[in-house]
Amino acid sequence: MQKIDKRLFPLYEFAVNQAGVGIHAVDRSGRTVIYNNKMKAIEGLELEEVGDRSILELFNFDQEESTLLKVLQSGKEQLNVKQTYWNRKGYEITTINDTYPVFHEGELVGAVEIARDVTALERFVLHPLRKNSDPITFNQIVAASDEMKTVVSTARKAASAKLPVLLIGESGTGKDVIAESIHNELSPANGPFYTLYCHRTDAALINRLDEDLNMSEPFTLFCERIDLLSISLQQNLFTLLKKLVQPGRQFMASIGDDPVELIARGSLLKELYYFFASFTIRISPLRKRKEDILSFVTTYFERRKERFGSSLSGITKEVEELFLRYDWPGNMRELEFLLDEISSLATTETVLTYEMLPLHFRMKSDGIGDKPTKAIDFIVHPEKELMPLDRYLKEAEEYYLQKAMKLHDDNITKTANALGMSRQNLQYRLRKLKKGR
């Protein structure tokens, strides 16, 4: 093998970090070898969080099945795997991943994942919102909690005032729904509703917005997550917005964090904040307004029954307690996606039971007390308080068996063979773990 000139290492490092795709390479033990700047941006990690840490330490695989881990275990490539998830900074990201095993002299030495960020493409970048479905109005918003009642009340006032609106909240809290409701409350009607999905790497966004909008008509423009734009693009957007202002046009935007903090750390242009901040509406995360969860579930089933004739109309007490215990990092959108998945597979069932929940959600939400079991929970380090051994072994066994079952499509025989145990023994262990919850 030709010897590598170490003087060329800075060249290799520069090329990898300038690549427009995320690159993550691990060795046979799962320890990170390469993690480029694009992958850090996608995953929401900082440089000091990566180092040479194991993928088990970097990610919670109960939240999103790791293609790198699968390739290390199987030695087989995984191509065109689409994943939509909330990264470490709370941003919803969609990627298409190609993951390859790396062999040297016939031995598996590691794996490389190449991730293409298609978040903006997935959302069509700029288009009339929900053009193929019924318009969203305030009457359709579930507001059982005091927080959401206040949000709706303030949003109605904003629609009457016809002033710019800034919506603040985590990903999935329903900022887009509030924005569309404000648009549909305007009187007289305000023409088309446009959404600009802001993304840091889309340099052509602002030019496209300038070209696509009809400058002679009234419209509503909703700029979703302006804090994800680079400061230079925020400046370009601000310049364009000043040019667009005229009677009959409604402007709204959303951000994912406190505006004062965003401005202080250089993530939000002060002038852009002031442009939208005539009305500021904060939407609390779902974990802080859990009164809305069960009301949303009931409303969801009623609407689905009306539209599609679905038979589901309620949930068991076990599922209710699980929903209320879970923290919903993806907020209302995560809950809606979960109900979509369940409803699409339901046939004649009228009540949602624990067994009907997708395995990936059960693995995220099961655990002791309010804390779900994660892969990272089984890593021991000096700063972490040790759990009792009996509990550790029980949770580790449950996590491992659930992962093994998922890997073999819930087939008892295949899983038992892979684990070197009898079908009866595996069934006994699964029943025992379920009873012990």
N, C-alpha and C positions, 0 to 999 in steps of 0.2 A: 504494500500500500504506500502511495506517495505521501511523504511527510508534509504536514500543513505548516506553512510559514506563519508564525504567530504575529508577525508584523501586519498581516492582513486581517486580523481579528476586528480592529475598529471598522474596517470596510464592511465585514459581514454584519456586525452589530448595527451599523448605520442602515444598511439595506433592509434588514429585518424590521427595524423600528419605523422605517419610512413606508413599509408595505401598507396597502389599503385594506388588507384583511387582517383579522386577528390570528396570531400564531401562538400556540401553547404546546410545548414539547415536554414530556416527562420521561424519566428513566424507568427501568423495570419495576422499581419499588414505588413508583408514583410520585417521585420527587421532581419538582419543577426544574427544568434545565433552561428552557427558553420561554419567555412570556413578554411579548412585544407591546409597544405603546397602544396599538389599536385594540388588542385584547384587554388591556387594562381599562381602556375607555368603555368597551362593551360591558365588561363585568362590573365596572364601578369600583375597581380596586386601586389603591395607591401603591407606589413603588415599594415602600417599606413593608407592605402587607404580603408581598410575594416572596422575595428572596429565593431560597431553595426549598421552600416548604412543600410538604406532600399535598396532593390534591385532596386527601381526606381532611387536611387542616384548612384548605382554602375554601371548600364548598361543602354544603349540606346536601348529600345526594338523595335524601328523602324528598327534597323540594324539586329537583330536576334530575332525572337519571343521567349519569355521566357517560357520554360516549367514549371518553378517554379510558374510563375504568372498564367499560365493556370490551374495548379493543385490547387492553392489557390482559384481560381474563381469557378472551377467545382467540387472540392472534389474528382476527379477521377485521378487514376494513369496514367502516360504516360511512356510507356516502349519502349526501343530500338529506341529512337529518334536520328537519325544521324544528326549532324550539322557540317558544314564546314564554318569557319569564320576567320576573322583577329582579333587577340586579341589586348589588349591595347598596346602591344609593337610592333605591326605591323607584327607578325608572323602568318602565315596561319596554323590553327589548325583544325583537324577533331576529333570529339568526338562522342561516342555513350552514350546517357544519359538514365537513369532510374530515374523517379521522382515519389515520393509517397506522398500522403496526410497522415498526422499524426492526429489521433483522440484520445481524452481522454474523457471517459464516454459519447461517442456519439457525442462530439462536436469537430469540426475541430480546431486544435490548431496550425497548421503549415504544412510545407512540407519539404522534404529532397530530394536532387538531388545527384545521384551518377554518375560521369562522367568517362568513360574509354577513355583515350587518345590513339587513333588509327592512329595518323598522320603518323608515320613511316610505320605501316602496310599498310595503304591506299596507300602509295607510293612504296610499295614492297621493301623498304630499299635499295636493290642493284639490279640493272637490266640494260640491254641495253636500252638506252633511245629511246622511240618512235619506238619500234621494229615492231609495226604493222601498221605504217603509213609511208608516204613519208618522206625522210630525209629533214631536214631544212637547207636552204642555205641563204647566204646574200641577194640573189635576192628576197627572200620572205619576208624580213623584211621591215615593213613600216617605212620610215625615211623621213617624210616631214619636220620635225623641224631641225634646225641647230645642236641641241644637238645630235639627233640620227644619223645624217649624220657623225658627228665626231666620235661617238661610232663605227659605221660600218667601217669607214676608219681606226681607230686604231686597231680594231679587225682583219681586213685583214692583217695589218702589223704584228700583233702577230702571225697569221697563217704562214706567210712567215718566221718569225724568229724562229718558233718552240720552243719558250721559255715558261716557266710557266706563267700563266695568273691569275690575281685576279680581279674578277668582284664585283663591289660595288653598291648596290642599295636596295631600299625597296622591300618587298615581292610583287611579281606580276609584276615587271617592265620588265621581259623578260631576266633575266640573263641566264636561262637555254637555251633559244633560241639562244642567242649570243654564248654560249659555244658550242652548237651543230653545229652552222654555222662555227665556227673556226675549229672544227673537220673535217667537210666536205670540207673545203677549203685546208686542208693539202695535200701536194703533195710530194711523193706518198701517196696514201691512207693509213690510219693508223690503220687498223683493227677495232675491236669493240669499241663502245663508252659506257663506264660504268658511272653510276651516283651513288655516295654514298650520300644518304640523311642523313644528320647528325642530331642527336637528343640527347639531354642531358641525357636522361634516358636509352639509349640503350647501355649497357655496352659491349655487344657482337659484336658491329659493327665492330670494328677494326679487331678482330679475324676472323670474317666472310669474311671481305675484303681480308685478307691474304690468306684464304683458297680458295676463289672463283676465284681470278684472275689467269690466266694462265701465269706463270712466264717466259715462253719461247717465247711469241709472243709480237708484238707491240700492243699498245692499247692507248686509251685516257681515262683518269680518271678525272671526274668532281666531286669535293667534294662540295656539295651544303650546304651553311650556316654553315661553320666550326665554326662560333662564337656561335652556339647553343650547341656545345659539351662542356662538362666540361673541365677544364684545364688539368686534368689528362688524359682524352681521347685524347685531342689535342696533348699531349706529345707522347702518344702511336701512334697516326696517323703520327706525324712527324718522329718518329723512323722508322716506316714501309715505309714511302715515300722515305727516304734516301736509303733504301734497294732496292726499286723498280727502282730507276733512272738508265736508260741506253738508248743508242741511239734508236730512233724510238718510244719513248713513250712521250706522251703529257700530262701535268698535269695542271688542272685548278681548281679554287675554287671560292666560292662566300661568301660574308658577307653582313650584312644588315645595317651597319652603318660605320662611319668614322673609319678607322683602328687605328689611333692615340688615339681616344677616347676609343675604345674597349680595346686597350692594357692598357691604363691608369687606366681603372676601373676593370682590371683583367678578361676581358671576351675573350681575344684573346692572344694566346701565341706568343710572339715576334718572335721566331724562325720559327714558322709556317707561320707567315705573310711574313717574308723575303724569305721563300722557294718559295712562289707563286708570289711575287711582282715584277718579272722581267718586266711584263707588267701589269699596273693597269688601269682598265677601269671603269669609273663611269657612271651609267645610272640614269638619273634624273627621279623623279616620274612623272606620267602622268599629274598631276595638274600643273607642271612647263613647260610642252611642249604640250599644248593643240592643237597645229597645227596637231599633230599626230592622234587625236581622229577621226575626220571625214574621214581622209585618210584610217585609219584602218577599219572603218565601211564599206566604199566603197569596199575596197579590200576583206573584209570578205564576203560581199554579192556576189561579182564576183566569188570567189573561191567556195562558197557553191552552186551557180547556176551551175557552171561547173561540180561539183562533184555529186550533188544530184538533180539538176534540179529545185532548189528553185526559186520562182517567185519574192521574195523581191529584190529590186534593189536600194531603196533610203529611205530617212526619211523626215518627214515634218519639216517645219521651227521651230515649237514648240518643237519637240523632239531634233532638232539640238541645240537650245538654252539651253535646259535642260541639254544635254550632256556636253555642254561647261561650264555651270554654276556649275555642280556637281564636287566634289573634287576627286572622284575615290580613296578612301583609299586602295582598292585592286589593283589599277593601271590597266595595260593592261589585266591582267588575269581576273579581275572583269568585264571589258568591254566584253571580249570574252565569259565568262560564261553567261553574260546577253544576248548577241546576240544568243548564243546557245539555251537558254531557249525560246527566242522569236521565232526563226526560226523553232524550233521543233513543235510549236503550230500553225504556220502560214499555210494557205491553198492556197488560190488564191490571197492573198493580194500582191500588188506590192510595196507599200509604207508603211513604219513603222510609225504608228500614235501614239499619246499619249495614246489612249485607249488600244493599244496592249501591252503597257509596263506592266510587272508584278506589282501587287499591292504593293509588298514589296519594289520594286524600286521606285515607285511613292511616297510612304510614306517617303522614305529616301531623295528623291531629291526635293520634294515640299517644298516651304517656301518663306519667304520674302527675296528679294535680293539674296545674295550668301549663306545664312545660312539656311540649312534644319531644319525643325521642328523635335524636338526629345522629348521623354517623359521627359527627365531631364530639358528641357526648361521651364516646368511648375512648377518647384520647386522654391520656394521663399526663399532666404536667404540674410543676411545683405550685403555680398560682391558682390551681383549680382545686376546689374542695372535693374530696373523695366521697362517693356515695357508698352505702353499705354493700358488701360483696354480694349478698343474696339478690338484692335489687339490680346490681350491675349485671350479674349473670343472667337474670330473667330478661332484662331489657335487651341485652346483647343477643340472647337466643331468639327472642321475638323478632328483632331487627334482621338477623341473619336468615331466619326461616322465611320471613316475608319477602326479602330480596331474592332468595333462591326460588320461591314460588313464582314471583313475577318474571324472573329470568326464564322460567320454563312454562310460561303462559298458564299458571295455576294448575298444571298437570301434576297430580299427586305422584303417579308412577315415575315420571321422568325426574321429578325433584328428588324423590326418595333414592333413586338409583345414583343420581349425581352426588348426594350426600352420604352414600354408602350405608343406608339404613332401610328397613322394611317399610312398606306402605302403612302397615298397621301402627308402627312406631311413630312415623311422621304424623299420621292422623291423630294419634293420641296426644302428641305434643302440641299440635295446633289447637285441638279442643281444650287442652289444659290451659294454654295461654289465653284463649278467648274467655274462658270462665274466670280467669284471674284478673281480668281488666276491672 
